[in-house]
Amino acid sequence: MRVCASDELQDGGTGVRLAAKHCGEDAVVFFVRYGGGVYGYLNRCAHVPMELDWLEGQFFESSGLYLMCATHGAIYEPETGRCVGGPCRGARLRRVAVEERETPEGRAVFWLPEEALGPA
């Protein structure tokens, strides 16, 4: 499933959110760019099942180096989803498969849904 044009995701910048179904329940997934790579996660903090972004699409803390839960301040590595600070240290965000590839319209980001986590 196409998420967006590759150039819509800037390193440490605003992410893209998509409606999803996780184990039959409504959910949201998000995609961000960090260190040149694109990463996707279920938008659900590992501490308490709340969405991470403090404003829609704002997943990075002010330095642009870590993803941060706006509710309780848990800090996650963008490339692994591992919590490195806050109340859920050592836990991980639920990763979603993502890839970038060339299309006739230009380079784009694609979500590779799976059975338990797919588009709404």
Residue, then its C-alpha position, 0 to 999 in steps of 0.5 A: m500500500r502506497v503511503c506517500a512520496s519519499d520526499e514527503l518524509q524529512d529526517g526527524g520531521t513530521g510523520v505520516r499517519l494512516a488508519a489501520k486495523h490491529c487484531g480487528e480493532d481500530a488503530v493508527v500506524f505512522f511512518v517517519r524518516y530518520g538517518g536516511g531510512v524510513y520506519g513504520y510503527l503502530n501508533r501506540c506507546a509501549h507504556v500505556p496504549m496511547e498515541l504518541d504524537w503530540l500534534e498530528g504527525q509530530f512524533f520526534e522530540s525537539s532535537g529530532l533524534y528520538l520518537m517521544c510519547a506526548t502523554h508520559g514522555a517515553i523516548y524511543e529510538p527511531e530505527t528500532g522502536r526500543c524505549v531508551g528512556g521513560p516509564c517503559r525502558g526496554a520495551r518496543l513499539r510494534r514495527v510495521a514493514v515498510e519499503e521505498r521503491e521507484t514508481p512511474e511517478g517517482r520514489a515512494v514509501f510503501w507499507l507492507p501490511e500483514e494479517a494482524l495489522g493492515p489498512a482500515 
